[in-house]
Amino acid sequence: MKFRTIEYLKRRKAQRRMQHPTDLKTFLEAELTLCHNTTIRKHIKKTLEELEHFPETHPAPEA
């Protein structure tokens, strides 16, 4: 059996979340996990911080 690291499992979980995001915040958190570019990571973190100040106006539809 192949040994899998915690980082590998986090990336796989993020990839699944990217395919079926429930909202923008979930999508950005998954993108942050997968991204290795520091400049893009900085912009994603800034966007996530800005999202904290705004309530979600359009909740995700119930499945």
PDBQT receptor file of N, H, CA, C and O in Angstrom, charges set to zero:
ATOM      1  N   MET A   1       0.841  -1.190   0.000  1.00  0.00    +0.000 N 
ATOM      2  CA  MET A   1       0.000   0.000   0.000  1.00  0.00    +0.000 C 
ATOM      3  C   MET A   1       0.884   1.250   0.000  1.00  0.00    +0.000 C 
ATOM      4  O   MET A   1       1.869   1.331   0.733  1.00  0.00    +0.000 OA
ATOM      5  N   LYS A   2       0.516   2.202  -0.823  1.00  0.00    +0.000 N 
ATOM      6  H   LYS A   2      -0.285   2.136  -1.419  1.00  0.00    +0.000 HD
ATOM      7  CA  LYS A   2       1.303   3.415  -0.957  1.00  0.00    +0.000 C 
ATOM      8  C   LYS A   2       1.070   4.324   0.252  1.00  0.00    +0.000 C 
ATOM      9  O   LYS A   2      -0.066   4.559   0.665  1.00  0.00    +0.000 OA
ATOM     10  N   PHE A   3       2.165   4.824   0.802  1.00  0.00    +0.000 N 
ATOM     11  H   PHE A   3       3.088   4.634   0.467  1.00  0.00    +0.000 HD
ATOM     12  CA  PHE A   3       2.071   5.741   1.940  1.00  0.00    +0.000 C 
ATOM     13  C   PHE A   3       1.675   7.130   1.445  1.00  0.00    +0.000 C 
ATOM     14  O   PHE A   3       2.291   7.663   0.521  1.00  0.00    +0.000 OA
ATOM     15  N   ARG A   4       0.665   7.704   2.048  1.00  0.00    +0.000 N 
ATOM     16  H   ARG A   4       0.165   7.272   2.798  1.00  0.00    +0.000 HD
ATOM     17  CA  ARG A   4       0.213   9.034   1.638  1.00  0.00    +0.000 C 
ATOM     18  C   ARG A   4       0.429  10.035   2.757  1.00  0.00    +0.000 C 
ATOM     19  O   ARG A   4       0.069   9.786   3.907  1.00  0.00    +0.000 OA
ATOM     20  N   THR A   5       1.021  11.168   2.409  1.00  0.00    +0.000 N 
ATOM     21  H   THR A   5       1.313  11.369   1.474  1.00  0.00    +0.000 HD
ATOM     22  CA  THR A   5       1.286  12.200   3.408  1.00  0.00    +0.000 C 
ATOM     23  C   THR A   5       0.029  13.015   3.677  1.00  0.00    +0.000 C 
ATOM     24  O   THR A   5      -0.928  12.984   2.903  1.00  0.00    +0.000 OA
ATOM     25  N   ILE A   6       0.047  13.731   4.767  1.00  0.00    +0.000 N 
ATOM     26  H   ILE A   6       0.824  13.756   5.396  1.00  0.00    +0.000 HD
ATOM     27  CA  ILE A   6      -1.063  14.609   5.128  1.00  0.00    +0.000 C 
ATOM     28  C   ILE A   6      -1.245  15.680   4.045  1.00  0.00    +0.000 C 
ATOM     29  O   ILE A   6      -2.372  16.011   3.673  1.00  0.00    +0.000 OA
ATOM     30  N   GLU A   7      -0.134  16.213   3.548  1.00  0.00    +0.000 N 
ATOM     31  H   GLU A   7       0.781  15.945   3.850  1.00  0.00    +0.000 HD
ATOM     32  CA  GLU A   7      -0.215  17.242   2.513  1.00  0.00    +0.000 C 
ATOM     33  C   GLU A   7      -0.894  16.700   1.256  1.00  0.00    +0.000 C 
ATOM     34  O   GLU A   7      -1.700  17.393   0.634  1.00  0.00    +0.000 OA
ATOM     35  N   TYR A   8      -0.571  15.476   0.888  1.00  0.00    +0.000 N 
ATOM     36  H   TYR A   8       0.083  14.913   1.393  1.00  0.00    +0.000 HD
ATOM     37  CA  TYR A   8      -1.195  14.858  -0.284  1.00  0.00    +0.000 C 
ATOM     38  C   TYR A   8      -2.706  14.760  -0.080  1.00  0.00    +0.000 C 
ATOM     39  O   TYR A   8      -3.485  15.088  -0.975  1.00  0.00    +0.000 OA
ATOM     40  N   LEU A   9      -3.112  14.307   1.106  1.00  0.00    +0.000 N 
ATOM     41  H   LEU A   9      -2.480  14.040   1.833  1.00  0.00    +0.000 HD
ATOM     42  CA  LEU A   9      -4.541  14.157   1.387  1.00  0.00    +0.000 C 
ATOM     43  C   LEU A   9      -5.252  15.508   1.388  1.00  0.00    +0.000 C 
ATOM     44  O   LEU A   9      -6.393  15.609   0.935  1.00  0.00    +0.000 OA
ATOM     45  N   LYS A  10      -4.583  16.549   1.894  1.00  0.00    +0.000 N 
ATOM     46  H   LYS A  10      -3.656  16.468   2.261  1.00  0.00    +0.000 HD
ATOM     47  CA  LYS A  10      -5.170  17.885   1.878  1.00  0.00    +0.000 C 
ATOM     48  C   LYS A  10      -5.371  18.371   0.448  1.00  0.00    +0.000 C 
ATOM     49  O   LYS A  10      -6.401  18.965   0.129  1.00  0.00    +0.000 OA
ATOM     50  N   ARG A  11      -4.385  18.118  -0.413  1.00  0.00    +0.000 N 
ATOM     51  H   ARG A  11      -3.548  17.635  -0.153  1.00  0.00    +0.000 HD
ATOM     52  CA  ARG A  11      -4.503  18.527  -1.812  1.00  0.00    +0.000 C 
ATOM     53  C   ARG A  11      -5.632  17.787  -2.510  1.00  0.00    +0.000 C 
ATOM     54  O   ARG A  11      -6.372  18.392  -3.285  1.00  0.00    +0.000 OA
ATOM     55  N   ARG A  12      -5.784  16.482  -2.253  1.00  0.00    +0.000 N 
ATOM     56  H   ARG A  12      -5.183  15.990  -1.624  1.00  0.00    +0.000 HD
ATOM     57  CA  ARG A  12      -6.857  15.699  -2.876  1.00  0.00    +0.000 C 
ATOM     58  C   ARG A  12      -8.227  16.219  -2.421  1.00  0.00    +0.000 C 
ATOM     59  O   ARG A  12      -9.152  16.339  -3.225  1.00  0.00    +0.000 OA
ATOM     60  N   LYS A  13      -8.342  16.524  -1.134  1.00  0.00    +0.000 N 
ATOM     61  H   LYS A  13      -7.591  16.427  -0.481  1.00  0.00    +0.000 HD
ATOM     62  CA  LYS A  13      -9.610  17.054  -0.619  1.00  0.00    +0.000 C 
ATOM     63  C   LYS A  13      -9.918  18.403  -1.277  1.00  0.00    +0.000 C 
ATOM     64  O   LYS A  13     -11.062  18.679  -1.637  1.00  0.00    +0.000 OA
ATOM     65  N   ALA A  14      -8.892  19.232  -1.430  1.00  0.00    +0.000 N 
ATOM     66  H   ALA A  14      -7.962  19.008  -1.138  1.00  0.00    +0.000 HD
ATOM     67  CA  ALA A  14      -9.078  20.536  -2.064  1.00  0.00    +0.000 C 
ATOM     68  C   ALA A  14      -9.489  20.374  -3.521  1.00  0.00    +0.000 C 
ATOM     69  O   ALA A  14     -10.315  21.140  -4.018  1.00  0.00    +0.000 OA
ATOM     70  N   GLN A  15      -8.922  19.384  -4.214  1.00  0.00    +0.000 N 
ATOM     71  H   GLN A  15      -8.251  18.762  -3.810  1.00  0.00    +0.000 HD
ATOM     72  CA  GLN A  15      -9.292  19.160  -5.607  1.00  0.00    +0.000 C 
ATOM     73  C   GLN A  15     -10.760  18.762  -5.725  1.00  0.00    +0.000 C 
ATOM     74  O   GLN A  15     -11.447  19.187  -6.654  1.00  0.00    +0.000 OA
ATOM     75  N   ARG A  16     -11.242  17.952  -4.792  1.00  0.00    +0.000 N 
ATOM     76  H   ARG A  16     -10.684  17.606  -4.037  1.00  0.00    +0.000 HD
ATOM     77  CA  ARG A  16     -12.655  17.565  -4.806  1.00  0.00    +0.000 C 
ATOM     78  C   ARG A  16     -13.547  18.780  -4.550  1.00  0.00    +0.000 C 
ATOM     79  O   ARG A  16     -14.599  18.927  -5.173  1.00  0.00    +0.000 OA
ATOM     80  N   ARG A  17     -13.118  19.656  -3.624  1.00  0.00    +0.000 N 
ATOM     81  H   ARG A  17     -12.263  19.537  -3.118  1.00  0.00    +0.000 HD
ATOM     82  CA  ARG A  17     -13.905  20.852  -3.335  1.00  0.00    +0.000 C 
ATOM     83  C   ARG A  17     -13.928  21.813  -4.523  1.00  0.00    +0.000 C 
ATOM     84  O   ARG A  17     -14.908  22.527  -4.733  1.00  0.00    +0.000 OA
ATOM     85  N   MET A  18     -12.839  21.824  -5.300  1.00  0.00    +0.000 N 
ATOM     86  H   MET A  18     -12.043  21.244  -5.129  1.00  0.00    +0.000 HD
ATOM     87  CA  MET A  18     -12.789  22.703  -6.472  1.00  0.00    +0.000 C 
ATOM     88  C   MET A  18     -13.796  22.237  -7.521  1.00  0.00    +0.000 C 
ATOM     89  O   MET A  18     -14.367  23.063  -8.233  1.00  0.00    +0.000 OA
ATOM     90  N   GLN A  19     -14.019  20.941  -7.626  1.00  0.00    +0.000 N 
ATOM     91  H   GLN A  19     -13.555  20.270  -7.048  1.00  0.00    +0.000 HD
ATOM     92  CA  GLN A  19     -14.935  20.415  -8.629  1.00  0.00    +0.000 C 
ATOM     93  C   GLN A  19     -16.384  20.732  -8.285  1.00  0.00    +0.000 C 
ATOM     94  O   GLN A  19     -17.190  20.978  -9.182  1.00  0.00    +0.000 OA
ATOM     95  N   HIS A  20     -16.725  20.731  -7.007  1.00  0.00    +0.000 N 
ATOM     96  H   HIS A  20     -16.070  20.531  -6.278  1.00  0.00    +0.000 HD
ATOM     97  CA  HIS A  20     -18.104  20.985  -6.586  1.00  0.00    +0.000 C 
ATOM     98  C   HIS A  20     -18.123  22.011  -5.452  1.00  0.00    +0.000 C 
ATOM     99  O   HIS A  20     -18.452  21.671  -4.316  1.00  0.00    +0.000 OA
ATOM    100  N   PRO A  21     -17.773  23.264  -5.753  1.00  0.00    +0.000 N 
ATOM    101  CA  PRO A  21     -17.743  24.260  -4.673  1.00  0.00    +0.000 C 
ATOM    102  C   PRO A  21     -19.157  24.631  -4.228  1.00  0.00    +0.000 C 
ATOM    103  O   PRO A  21     -20.063  24.741  -5.055  1.00  0.00    +0.000 OA
ATOM    104  N   THR A  22     -19.342  24.822  -2.937  1.00  0.00    +0.000 N 
ATOM    105  H   THR A  22     -18.606  24.734  -2.265  1.00  0.00    +0.000 HD
ATOM    106  CA  THR A  22     -20.652  25.213  -2.436  1.00  0.00    +0.000 C 
ATOM    107  C   THR A  22     -20.791  26.724  -2.425  1.00  0.00    +0.000 C 
ATOM    108  O   THR A  22     -21.898  27.242  -2.578  1.00  0.00    +0.000 OA
ATOM    109  N   ASP A  23     -19.686  27.443  -2.247  1.00  0.00    +0.000 N 
ATOM    110  H   ASP A  23     -18.787  27.023  -2.123  1.00  0.00    +0.000 HD
ATOM    111  CA  ASP A  23     -19.719  28.901  -2.283  1.00  0.00    +0.000 C 
ATOM    112  C   ASP A  23     -18.317  29.415  -2.620  1.00  0.00    +0.000 C 
ATOM    113  O   ASP A  23     -17.374  28.636  -2.756  1.00  0.00    +0.000 OA
ATOM    114  N   LEU A  24     -18.202  30.711  -2.749  1.00  0.00    +0.000 N 
ATOM    115  H   LEU A  24     -18.968  31.344  -2.639  1.00  0.00    +0.000 HD
ATOM    116  CA  LEU A  24     -16.939  31.323  -3.150  1.00  0.00    +0.000 C 
ATOM    117  C   LEU A  24     -15.850  31.076  -2.113  1.00  0.00    +0.000 C 
ATOM    118  O   LEU A  24     -14.701  30.814  -2.471  1.00  0.00    +0.000 OA
ATOM    119  N   LYS A  25     -16.200  31.159  -0.837  1.00  0.00    +0.000 N 
ATOM    120  H   LYS A  25     -17.132  31.372  -0.546  1.00  0.00    +0.000 HD
ATOM    121  CA  LYS A  25     -15.210  30.968   0.216  1.00  0.00    +0.000 C 
ATOM    122  C   LYS A  25     -14.608  29.561   0.161  1.00  0.00    +0.000 C 
ATOM    123  O   LYS A  25     -13.393  29.402   0.283  1.00  0.00    +0.000 OA
ATOM    124  N   THR A  26     -15.439  28.559  -0.019  1.00  0.00    +0.000 N 
ATOM    125  H   THR A  26     -16.425  28.688  -0.117  1.00  0.00    +0.000 HD
ATOM    126  CA  THR A  26     -14.957  27.178  -0.122  1.00  0.00    +0.000 C 
ATOM    127  C   THR A  26     -14.027  27.026  -1.318  1.00  0.00    +0.000 C 
ATOM    128  O   THR A  26     -12.983  26.379  -1.234  1.00  0.00    +0.000 OA
ATOM    129  N   PHE A  27     -14.422  27.635  -2.432  1.00  0.00    +0.000 N 
ATOM    130  H   PHE A  27     -15.270  28.161  -2.501  1.00  0.00    +0.000 HD
ATOM    131  CA  PHE A  27     -13.610  27.568  -3.646  1.00  0.00    +0.000 C 
ATOM    132  C   PHE A  27     -12.243  28.212  -3.427  1.00  0.00    +0.000 C 
ATOM    133  O   PHE A  27     -11.219  27.658  -3.828  1.00  0.00    +0.000 OA
ATOM    134  N   LEU A  28     -12.230  29.373  -2.795  1.00  0.00    +0.000 N 
ATOM    135  H   LEU A  28     -13.062  29.823  -2.469  1.00  0.00    +0.000 HD
ATOM    136  CA  LEU A  28     -10.962  30.079  -2.576  1.00  0.00    +0.000 C 
ATOM    137  C   LEU A  28     -10.067  29.331  -1.589  1.00  0.00    +0.000 C 
ATOM    138  O   LEU A  28      -8.847  29.305  -1.752  1.00  0.00    +0.000 OA
ATOM    139  N   GLU A  29     -10.674  28.721  -0.560  1.00  0.00    +0.000 N 
ATOM    140  H   GLU A  29     -11.665  28.743  -0.427  1.00  0.00    +0.000 HD
ATOM    141  CA  GLU A  29      -9.867  27.952   0.393  1.00  0.00    +0.000 C 
ATOM    142  C   GLU A  29      -9.224  26.753  -0.297  1.00  0.00    +0.000 C 
ATOM    143  O   GLU A  29      -8.071  26.420  -0.024  1.00  0.00    +0.000 OA
ATOM    144  N   ALA A  30      -9.965  26.110  -1.187  1.00  0.00    +0.000 N 
ATOM    145  H   ALA A  30     -10.902  26.381  -1.409  1.00  0.00    +0.000 HD
ATOM    146  CA  ALA A  30      -9.410  24.989  -1.938  1.00  0.00    +0.000 C 
ATOM    147  C   ALA A  30      -8.302  25.466  -2.868  1.00  0.00    +0.000 C 
ATOM    148  O   ALA A  30      -7.269  24.810  -3.000  1.00  0.00    +0.000 OA
ATOM    149  N   GLU A  31      -8.515  26.590  -3.503  1.00  0.00    +0.000 N 
ATOM    150  H   GLU A  31      -9.354  27.123  -3.396  1.00  0.00    +0.000 HD
ATOM    151  CA  GLU A  31      -7.507  27.163  -4.405  1.00  0.00    +0.000 C 
ATOM    152  C   GLU A  31      -6.234  27.503  -3.622  1.00  0.00    +0.000 C 
ATOM    153  O   GLU A  31      -5.125  27.299  -4.115  1.00  0.00    +0.000 OA
ATOM    154  N   LEU A  32      -6.398  28.016  -2.419  1.00  0.00    +0.000 N 
ATOM    155  H   LEU A  32      -7.300  28.182  -2.019  1.00  0.00    +0.000 HD
ATOM    156  CA  LEU A  32      -5.255  28.359  -1.575  1.00  0.00    +0.000 C 
ATOM    157  C   LEU A  32      -4.450  27.119  -1.220  1.00  0.00    +0.000 C 
ATOM    158  O   LEU A  32      -3.221  27.173  -1.171  1.00  0.00    +0.000 OA
ATOM    159  N   THR A  33      -5.123  26.010  -0.974  1.00  0.00    +0.000 N 
ATOM    160  H   THR A  33      -6.121  25.966  -1.013  1.00  0.00    +0.000 HD
ATOM    161  CA  THR A  33      -4.445  24.764  -0.650  1.00  0.00    +0.000 C 
ATOM    162  C   THR A  33      -3.648  24.241  -1.841  1.00  0.00    +0.000 C 
ATOM    163  O   THR A  33      -2.553  23.706  -1.672  1.00  0.00    +0.000 OA
ATOM    164  N   LEU A  34      -4.196  24.396  -3.045  1.00  0.00    +0.000 N 
ATOM    165  H   LEU A  34      -5.086  24.831  -3.182  1.00  0.00    +0.000 HD
ATOM    166  CA  LEU A  34      -3.564  23.834  -4.238  1.00  0.00    +0.000 C 
ATOM    167  C   LEU A  34      -2.484  24.732  -4.834  1.00  0.00    +0.000 C 
ATOM    168  O   LEU A  34      -1.581  24.242  -5.512  1.00  0.00    +0.000 OA
ATOM    169  N   CYS A  35      -2.564  26.028  -4.593  1.00  0.00    +0.000 N 
ATOM    170  H   CYS A  35      -3.298  26.426  -4.042  1.00  0.00    +0.000 HD
ATOM    171  CA  CYS A  35      -1.679  26.983  -5.250  1.00  0.00    +0.000 C 
ATOM    172  C   CYS A  35      -0.302  27.023  -4.590  1.00  0.00    +0.000 C 
ATOM    173  O   CYS A  35      -0.190  26.989  -3.365  1.00  0.00    +0.000 OA
ATOM    174  N   HIS A  36       0.744  27.097  -5.417  1.00  0.00    +0.000 N 
ATOM    175  H   HIS A  36       0.653  27.125  -6.413  1.00  0.00    +0.000 HD
ATOM    176  CA  HIS A  36       2.104  27.198  -4.893  1.00  0.00    +0.000 C 
ATOM    177  C   HIS A  36       2.719  28.569  -5.140  1.00  0.00    +0.000 C 
ATOM    178  O   HIS A  36       3.770  28.886  -4.584  1.00  0.00    +0.000 OA
ATOM    179  N   ASN A  37       2.076  29.381  -5.967  1.00  0.00    +0.000 N 
ATOM    180  H   ASN A  37       1.222  29.123  -6.419  1.00  0.00    +0.000 HD
ATOM    181  CA  ASN A  37       2.582  30.704  -6.302  1.00  0.00    +0.000 C 
ATOM    182  C   ASN A  37       2.296  31.661  -5.137  1.00  0.00    +0.000 C 
ATOM    183  O   ASN A  37       1.140  31.856  -4.760  1.00  0.00    +0.000 OA
ATOM    184  N   THR A  38       3.355  32.258  -4.571  1.00  0.00    +0.000 N 
ATOM    185  H   THR A  38       4.293  32.100  -4.877  1.00  0.00    +0.000 HD
ATOM    186  CA  THR A  38       3.178  33.085  -3.373  1.00  0.00    +0.000 C 
ATOM    187  C   THR A  38       2.388  34.354  -3.647  1.00  0.00    +0.000 C 
ATOM    188  O   THR A  38       1.632  34.805  -2.787  1.00  0.00    +0.000 OA
ATOM    189  N   THR A  39       2.549  34.940  -4.835  1.00  0.00    +0.000 N 
ATOM    190  H   THR A  39       3.163  34.573  -5.534  1.00  0.00    +0.000 HD
ATOM    191  CA  THR A  39       1.808  36.156  -5.161  1.00  0.00    +0.000 C 
ATOM    192  C   THR A  39       0.313  35.870  -5.234  1.00  0.00    +0.000 C 
ATOM    193  O   THR A  39      -0.496  36.624  -4.693  1.00  0.00    +0.000 OA
ATOM    194  N   ILE A  40      -0.052  34.781  -5.900  1.00  0.00    +0.000 N 
ATOM    195  H   ILE A  40       0.605  34.168  -6.339  1.00  0.00    +0.000 HD
ATOM    196  CA  ILE A  40      -1.461  34.415  -6.016  1.00  0.00    +0.000 C 
ATOM    197  C   ILE A  40      -2.021  34.055  -4.642  1.00  0.00    +0.000 C 
ATOM    198  O   ILE A  40      -3.152  34.416  -4.317  1.00  0.00    +0.000 OA
ATOM    199  N   ARG A  41      -1.228  33.339  -3.829  1.00  0.00    +0.000 N 
ATOM    200  H   ARG A  41      -0.310  33.045  -4.092  1.00  0.00    +0.000 HD
ATOM    201  CA  ARG A  41      -1.675  32.984  -2.473  1.00  0.00    +0.000 C 
ATOM    202  C   ARG A  41      -1.974  34.238  -1.660  1.00  0.00    +0.000 C 
ATOM    203  O   ARG A  41      -2.953  34.275  -0.915  1.00  0.00    +0.000 OA
ATOM    204  N   LYS A  42      -1.138  35.266  -1.797  1.00  0.00    +0.000 N 
ATOM    205  H   LYS A  42      -0.343  35.236  -2.403  1.00  0.00    +0.000 HD
ATOM    206  CA  LYS A  42      -1.336  36.517  -1.070  1.00  0.00    +0.000 C 
ATOM    207  C   LYS A  42      -2.659  37.170  -1.474  1.00  0.00    +0.000 C 
ATOM    208  O   LYS A  42      -3.395  37.669  -0.623  1.00  0.00    +0.000 OA
ATOM    209  N   HIS A  43      -2.957  37.165  -2.777  1.00  0.00    +0.000 N 
ATOM    210  H   HIS A  43      -2.359  36.761  -3.469  1.00  0.00    +0.000 HD
ATOM    211  CA  HIS A  43      -4.210  37.761  -3.254  1.00  0.00    +0.000 C 
ATOM    212  C   HIS A  43      -5.419  36.954  -2.781  1.00  0.00    +0.000 C 
ATOM    213  O   HIS A  43      -6.452  37.529  -2.437  1.00  0.00    +0.000 OA
ATOM    214  N   ILE A  44      -5.295  35.630  -2.762  1.00  0.00    +0.000 N 
ATOM    215  H   ILE A  44      -4.456  35.164  -3.042  1.00  0.00    +0.000 HD
ATOM    216  CA  ILE A  44      -6.404  34.785  -2.301  1.00  0.00    +0.000 C 
ATOM    217  C   ILE A  44      -6.666  35.048  -0.815  1.00  0.00    +0.000 C 
ATOM    218  O   ILE A  44      -7.817  35.172  -0.397  1.00  0.00    +0.000 OA
ATOM    219  N   LYS A  45      -5.597  35.134  -0.021  1.00  0.00    +0.000 N 
ATOM    220  H   LYS A  45      -4.662  35.034  -0.360  1.00  0.00    +0.000 HD
ATOM    221  CA  LYS A  45      -5.767  35.406   1.419  1.00  0.00    +0.000 C 
ATOM    222  C   LYS A  45      -6.438  36.752   1.635  1.00  0.00    +0.000 C 
ATOM    223  O   LYS A  45      -7.307  36.884   2.497  1.00  0.00    +0.000 OA
ATOM    224  N   LYS A  46      -6.036  37.759   0.850  1.00  0.00    +0.000 N 
ATOM    225  H   LYS A  46      -5.330  37.652   0.150  1.00  0.00    +0.000 HD
ATOM    226  CA  LYS A  46      -6.631  39.083   0.973  1.00  0.00    +0.000 C 
ATOM    227  C   LYS A  46      -8.121  39.035   0.633  1.00  0.00    +0.000 C 
ATOM    228  O   LYS A  46      -8.938  39.651   1.318  1.00  0.00    +0.000 OA
ATOM    229  N   THR A  47      -8.469  38.309  -0.418  1.00  0.00    +0.000 N 
ATOM    230  H   THR A  47      -7.805  37.809  -0.975  1.00  0.00    +0.000 HD
ATOM    231  CA  THR A  47      -9.873  38.176  -0.818  1.00  0.00    +0.000 C 
ATOM    232  C   THR A  47     -10.676  37.461   0.272  1.00  0.00    +0.000 C 
ATOM    233  O   THR A  47     -11.804  37.853   0.570  1.00  0.00    +0.000 OA
ATOM    234  N   LEU A  48     -10.098  36.414   0.866  1.00  0.00    +0.000 N 
ATOM    235  H   LEU A  48      -9.181  36.096   0.624  1.00  0.00    +0.000 HD
ATOM    236  CA  LEU A  48     -10.791  35.699   1.941  1.00  0.00    +0.000 C 
ATOM    237  C   LEU A  48     -11.016  36.608   3.146  1.00  0.00    +0.000 C 
ATOM    238  O   LEU A  48     -12.066  36.543   3.785  1.00  0.00    +0.000 OA
ATOM    239  N   GLU A  49     -10.031  37.458   3.461  1.00  0.00    +0.000 N 
ATOM    240  H   GLU A  49      -9.178  37.510   2.942  1.00  0.00    +0.000 HD
ATOM    241  CA  GLU A  49     -10.197  38.395   4.568  1.00  0.00    +0.000 C 
ATOM    242  C   GLU A  49     -11.317  39.389   4.265  1.00  0.00    +0.000 C 
ATOM    243  O   GLU A  49     -12.101  39.736   5.149  1.00  0.00    +0.000 OA
ATOM    244  N   GLU A  50     -11.388  39.845   3.014  1.00  0.00    +0.000 N 
ATOM    245  H   GLU A  50     -10.751  39.563   2.296  1.00  0.00    +0.000 HD
ATOM    246  CA  GLU A  50     -12.454  40.782   2.632  1.00  0.00    +0.000 C 
ATOM    247  C   GLU A  50     -13.825  40.106   2.704  1.00  0.00    +0.000 C 
ATOM    248  O   GLU A  50     -14.811  40.745   3.070  1.00  0.00    +0.000 OA
ATOM    249  N   LEU A  51     -13.890  38.824   2.357  1.00  0.00    +0.000 N 
ATOM    250  H   LEU A  51     -13.089  38.305   2.060  1.00  0.00    +0.000 HD
ATOM    251  CA  LEU A  51     -15.161  38.103   2.414  1.00  0.00    +0.000 C 
ATOM    252  C   LEU A  51     -15.685  37.983   3.842  1.00  0.00    +0.000 C 
ATOM    253  O   LEU A  51     -16.895  37.887   4.050  1.00  0.00    +0.000 OA
ATOM    254  N   GLU A  52     -14.792  37.986   4.823  1.00  0.00    +0.000 N 
ATOM    255  H   GLU A  52     -13.810  38.063   4.654  1.00  0.00    +0.000 HD
ATOM    256  CA  GLU A  52     -15.217  37.877   6.219  1.00  0.00    +0.000 C 
ATOM    257  C   GLU A  52     -16.088  39.069   6.628  1.00  0.00    +0.000 C 
ATOM    258  O   GLU A  52     -16.929  38.949   7.518  1.00  0.00    +0.000 OA
ATOM    259  N   HIS A  53     -15.882  40.229   5.968  1.00  0.00    +0.000 N 
ATOM    260  H   HIS A  53     -15.198  40.326   5.245  1.00  0.00    +0.000 HD
ATOM    261  CA  HIS A  53     -16.609  41.438   6.348  1.00  0.00    +0.000 C 
ATOM    262  C   HIS A  53     -17.989  41.534   5.706  1.00  0.00    +0.000 C 
ATOM    263  O   HIS A  53     -18.802  42.364   6.112  1.00  0.00    +0.000 OA
ATOM    264  N   PHE A  54     -18.262  40.691   4.705  1.00  0.00    +0.000 N 
ATOM    265  H   PHE A  54     -17.601  40.017   4.375  1.00  0.00    +0.000 HD
ATOM    266  CA  PHE A  54     -19.531  40.757   4.004  1.00  0.00    +0.000 C 
ATOM    267  C   PHE A  54     -20.361  39.511   4.275  1.00  0.00    +0.000 C 
ATOM    268  O   PHE A  54     -19.866  38.397   4.105  1.00  0.00    +0.000 OA
ATOM    269  N   PRO A  55     -21.625  39.676   4.699  1.00  0.00    +0.000 N 
ATOM    270  CA  PRO A  55     -22.473  38.496   4.852  1.00  0.00    +0.000 C 
ATOM    271  C   PRO A  55     -22.811  37.936   3.482  1.00  0.00    +0.000 C 
ATOM    272  O   PRO A  55     -22.830  38.667   2.491  1.00  0.00    +0.000 OA
ATOM    273  N   GLU A  56     -23.074  36.659   3.429  1.00  0.00    +0.000 N 
ATOM    274  H   GLU A  56     -23.060  36.066   4.233  1.00  0.00    +0.000 HD
ATOM    275  CA  GLU A  56     -23.416  36.039   2.154  1.00  0.00    +0.000 C 
ATOM    276  C   GLU A  56     -24.831  36.447   1.768  1.00  0.00    +0.000 C 
ATOM    277  O   GLU A  56     -25.790  36.143   2.477  1.00  0.00    +0.000 OA
ATOM    278  N   THR A  57     -24.951  37.134   0.646  1.00  0.00    +0.000 N 
ATOM    279  H   THR A  57     -24.172  37.381   0.071  1.00  0.00    +0.000 HD
ATOM    280  CA  THR A  57     -26.256  37.640   0.232  1.00  0.00    +0.000 C 
ATOM    281  C   THR A  57     -27.050  36.601  -0.541  1.00  0.00    +0.000 C 
ATOM    282  O   THR A  57     -28.280  36.614  -0.522  1.00  0.00    +0.000 OA
ATOM    283  N   HIS A  58     -26.344  35.696  -1.227  1.00  0.00    +0.000 N 
ATOM    284  H   HIS A  58     -25.344  35.687  -1.243  1.00  0.00    +0.000 HD
ATOM    285  CA  HIS A  58     -27.014  34.667  -2.007  1.00  0.00    +0.000 C 
ATOM    286  C   HIS A  58     -26.565  33.294  -1.521  1.00  0.00    +0.000 C 
ATOM    287  O   HIS A  58     -25.579  32.759  -2.027  1.00  0.00    +0.000 OA
ATOM    288  N   PRO A  59     -27.263  32.715  -0.555  1.00  0.00    +0.000 N 
ATOM    289  CA  PRO A  59     -26.844  31.395  -0.066  1.00  0.00    +0.000 C 
ATOM    290  C   PRO A  59     -26.960  30.336  -1.159  1.00  0.00    +0.000 C 
ATOM    291  O   PRO A  59     -27.751  30.469  -2.093  1.00  0.00    +0.000 OA
ATOM    292  N   ALA A  60     -26.169  29.301  -1.024  1.00  0.00    +0.000 N 
ATOM    293  H   ALA A  60     -25.527  29.194  -0.265  1.00  0.00    +0.000 HD
ATOM    294  CA  ALA A  60     -26.178  28.216  -2.011  1.00  0.00    +0.000 C 
ATOM    295  C   ALA A  60     -27.531  27.515  -1.986  1.00  0.00    +0.000 C 
ATOM    296  O   ALA A  60     -28.102  27.307  -0.915  1.00  0.00    +0.000 OA
ATOM    297  N   PRO A  61     -28.044  27.150  -3.151  1.00  0.00    +0.000 N 
ATOM    298  CA  PRO A  61     -29.331  26.441  -3.175  1.00  0.00    +0.000 C 
ATOM    299  C   PRO A  61     -29.215  25.059  -2.534  1.00  0.00    +0.000 C 
ATOM    300  O   PRO A  61     -28.190  24.386  -2.644  1.00  0.00    +0.000 OA
ATOM    301  N   GLU A  62     -30.283  24.661  -1.871  1.00  0.00    +0.000 N 
ATOM    302  H   GLU A  62     -31.115  25.208  -1.782  1.00  0.00    +0.000 HD
ATOM    303  CA  GLU A  62     -30.275  23.354  -1.222  1.00  0.00    +0.000 C 
ATOM    304  C   GLU A  62     -30.331  22.257  -2.273  1.00  0.00    +0.000 C 
ATOM    305  O   GLU A  62     -31.110  22.332  -3.223  1.00  0.00    +0.000 OA
ATOM    306  N   ALA A  63     -29.508  21.249  -2.095  1.00  0.00    +0.000 N 
ATOM    307  H   ALA A  63     -28.875  21.188  -1.323  1.00  0.00    +0.000 HD
ATOM    308  CA  ALA A  63     -29.462  20.156  -3.086  1.00  0.00    +0.000 C 
ATOM    309  C   ALA A  63     -30.556  19.135  -2.826  1.00  0.00    +0.000 C 
ATOM    310  O   ALA A  63     -30.669  18.151  -3.557  1.00  0.00    +0.000 OA
TER     311      ALA A  63
